[in-house]
Amino acid sequence: MANLEIRDLTQSFPRDDGSILTVLDRVSFDVKEKEFVCILGASGCGKTTLLRMIAGLDTAESGTIVLDGEKITGTDPKVGFVFQEYSLFPWRTVIDNIAFGLELRGVSEEDRYMVAEWFIDLVNLEQFRDSYPFELSGGMRQRVAVARALTLDPSVLLMDEPFGALDAQTRNMLQKELLQIWEKTKKMIIFITHSVDEAVYLADRIIVMTPCPGRICQNFEVPLPRPRDRTSVEFAQIRRKVLDLINQNCVIQ
């Protein structure tokens, strides 16, 4: 039985001219425990809207989202969210940013900093424990954001193009580090990306969405062992399959 069940999600928004824009149209899929799923699609296909509804930040027009047998009707501590923007508090140090969620939960200072120290070590930022966000690179800031989300021990971690604003070298490095973190924590991860290469490198499974309105075009496993070689024939074959879907406007079969 899937940990996360999404059924017939539909979402529309009014336009200035009075018409209605349907962003998501009857989207359904499941995500299993410990699974790493990438959602791939063009800008405007509703990927971020979908993630915000799973997080309980937005309410679906119709359809249901069930996590661990309970319907999501609002924000839930079982769901962690990492945005493309780092959303760190500039007046807090790395350790204070990571401990912030636990502070809100009323966890004692000793316990929350003990947990935060463990996650600082997990994301390899021990030397920057007392640094402020302006003193960090973009990749380091995103590692702080990941650590902060993980301190709350969510069942599922949602990631909305977290590496999209980074240079290629930093992006590749963080992809490797994210997989190392995932292998240690075994969290369910739903990861949004525009990059076919990134999806094939990271995912157990790739969900390809149609252009607006967003529907599920293809949903398929990535049967490659890790660590994955981006230069291998097998990697290139899967990447070509996904690119062909996108180039053909992902016609639903």
C-alpha positions in Angstrom: 0.0 0.0 0.0 1.3 3.4 -1.0 2.2 5.9 1.7 1.0 8.8 -0.4 -2.1 8.5 -2.5 -3.1 11.3 -4.9 -6.5 11.0 -6.6 -8.0 13.1 -9.3 -6.5 16.4 -8.3 -7.9 19.4 -10.2 -7.1 23.0 -9.7 -8.2 26.1 -11.7 -7.6 29.8 -11.3 -9.6 32.8 -12.5 -8.0 35.0 -15.1 -8.2 38.8 -15.3 -10.5 38.5 -18.4 -13.0 36.4 -16.4 -12.1 33.1 -18.0 -10.9 30.1 -16.0 -7.4 28.6 -16.3 -7.2 24.9 -15.5 -3.7 24.2 -14.2 -4.1 20.6 -13.0 -6.6 18.2 -14.5 -7.4 14.9 -12.7 -3.9 14.1 -11.6 -3.5 10.7 -9.9 -0.5 8.8 -8.7 1.0 7.0 -5.7 4.3 7.3 -4.0 5.7 4.5 -1.9 7.7 4.7 1.3 11.4 5.6 0.8 10.8 6.2 -2.9 12.5 9.1 -4.8 10.2 10.4 -7.4 10.9 13.3 -9.9 8.1 15.2 -11.5 9.2 16.7 -14.8 7.3 19.1 -17.0 7.2 22.5 -18.8 6.8 25.7 -17.0 3.1 26.3 -16.1 2.1 22.7 -16.1 1.2 22.9 -12.4 4.1 21.2 -10.8 4.6 23.7 -8.0 0.8 23.9 -7.5 0.7 20.2 -7.1 3.5 20.3 -4.5 1.9 23.1 -2.6 -1.3 21.1 -2.3 0.6 18.0 -1.0 2.1 20.3 1.5 -1.3 21.6 2.6 -0.4 25.2 1.6 -3.2 25.3 -1.1 -6.5 23.5 -1.3 -7.5 21.5 -4.4 -10.6 22.4 -6.3 -11.4 18.7 -6.3 -9.6 15.4 -5.6 -7.9 14.0 -2.5 -4.4 13.6 -1.0 -3.9 10.9 1.6 -0.7 10.4 3.5 -0.3 7.4 5.8 -4.0 6.8 5.7 -5.0 10.4 6.7 -6.4 13.0 4.3 -4.3 16.1 4.0 -6.5 19.2 4.7 -3.8 21.7 5.8 -0.2 21.9 6.7 1.1 18.7 8.3 4.4 18.1 10.3 4.7 14.8 8.3 5.5 16.9 5.2 8.7 18.9 4.8 9.2 21.5 2.0 12.4 22.8 0.4 11.8 25.7 -1.9 14.0 26.9 -4.8 14.6 30.1 -2.8 16.6 29.2 0.3 14.2 31.1 2.7 16.8 31.3 5.4 16.6 33.9 8.2 19.5 36.3 7.5 19.9 37.2 11.2 20.3 33.5 12.3 23.4 31.4 12.0 23.5 28.1 10.3 22.9 26.2 13.5 20.0 28.5 14.5 18.4 28.3 11.1 18.5 24.5 11.2 17.1 24.4 14.7 14.3 26.9 14.0 11.5 24.4 13.3 12.3 22.5 16.5 12.2 25.8 18.4 8.7 26.4 17.1 7.6 23.0 18.3 8.8 23.8 21.8 11.7 21.4 21.9 14.2 22.3 24.6 17.3 24.2 23.6 19.6 21.3 24.5 17.6 18.8 22.5 17.1 20.9 19.4 20.7 21.8 19.1 21.7 18.2 19.6 19.5 17.3 16.6 20.7 20.3 14.6 24.3 19.3 15.1 23.6 15.9 13.7 22.1 17.4 10.6 24.9 19.9 10.2 27.2 16.9 10.1 24.9 15.1 7.6 25.1 18.0 5.1 28.8 18.6 5.7 28.6 22.1 7.1 30.3 21.6 10.4 32.9 24.3 9.7 30.1 26.8 9.0 28.1 26.2 12.1 28.2 29.8 13.3 28.2 31.5 9.9 25.3 33.6 8.6 23.6 33.0 5.2 25.3 35.9 3.5 28.6 34.2 4.2 27.6 31.0 2.4 27.5 30.0 -1.3 24.1 29.2 -2.9 24.8 25.5 -2.7 25.6 25.8 1.0 22.5 27.7 1.7 20.4 25.1 0.0 22.1 22.4 2.2 21.0 24.4 5.2 17.4 24.5 3.9 17.5 20.7 3.4 18.9 20.1 6.9 16.2 22.4 8.4 13.4 20.5 6.7 14.8 17.1 7.9 15.2 18.1 11.5 11.4 17.8 11.9 11.6 14.2 10.7 8.9 14.4 8.0 7.5 11.3 6.3 7.8 13.0 2.9 10.2 15.7 1.7 8.9 18.0 -1.1 11.6 19.7 -3.2 10.6 22.4 -5.6 13.5 22.8 -8.1 15.9 23.3 -5.2 19.0 23.3 -7.5 17.5 25.3 -10.4 19.3 28.6 -9.6 22.8 27.0 -9.2 25.6 26.6 -11.6 26.1 23.2 -13.3 29.1 22.1 -11.3 27.4 23.0 -7.9 24.2 21.4 -9.1 25.9 18.1 -9.9 27.7 18.1 -6.6 24.4 18.7 -4.6 22.6 16.0 -6.6 25.3 13.5 -5.3 25.0 14.9 -1.8 21.2 14.7 -1.9 21.3 11.0 -2.8 23.8 10.4 0.0 21.3 12.1 2.4 18.4 10.1 1.0 20.3 6.8 1.3 21.0 7.6 5.0 17.5 8.9 5.9 15.4 6.9 3.4 12.7 9.7 3.3 10.1 9.7 0.6 11.2 12.5 -1.7 9.1 14.2 -4.4 11.4 16.4 -6.4 10.3 18.9 -9.1 12.7 19.7 -11.9 12.9 21.1 -15.5 16.1 19.1 -16.1 15.7 15.7 -17.8 19.3 14.9 -16.9 18.6 15.6 -13.2 15.5 13.5 -13.2 17.2 10.5 -14.7 20.2 10.9 -12.4 18.1 11.1 -9.2 14.9 9.3 -9.5 13.6 5.8 -8.8 10.6 6.9 -10.9 9.9 9.8 -13.2 6.4 11.3 -13.7 6.2 13.4 -16.9 3.4 15.9 -17.1 1.8 17.5 -20.1 1.9 21.2 -20.8 -0.9 23.2 -19.2 -3.3 21.9 -18.1 -1.0 19.5 -16.2 -1.9 15.8 -16.6 0.1 12.7 -16.1 1.6 11.8 -19.4 4.0 9.0 -18.5 4.9 7.4 -15.2 7.9 5.0 -15.4 10.7 3.4 -13.4 14.3 4.3 -13.9 15.9 0.8 -13.8 19.5 2.0 -13.3 21.7 1.1 -10.4 23.3 3.8 -8.3 25.7 5.5 -8.5 24.6 6.4 -12.1 26.9 7.2 -14.9 25.6 10.1 -17.0 27.8 9.0 -19.9 26.5 5.4 -20.1 24.4 4.1 -23.0 21.6 3.1 -20.6 21.5 6.6 -19.1 21.4 8.2 -22.6 18.6 5.8 -23.7 16.3 6.8 -20.8 17.1 10.5 -21.2 16.2 10.2 -25.0 12.9 8.6 -24.1 12.0 11.4 -21.8 13.2 14.1 -24.3 11.1 12.5 -27.1 8.0 12.6 -24.9 8.6 16.3 -24.2 9.4 17.2 -27.8 6.2 15.5 -28.9 4.3 17.7 -26.3 3.8 14.5 -24.2 0.7 13.2 -25.9 -1.2 11.0 -23.4 -1.5 7.4 -24.7 
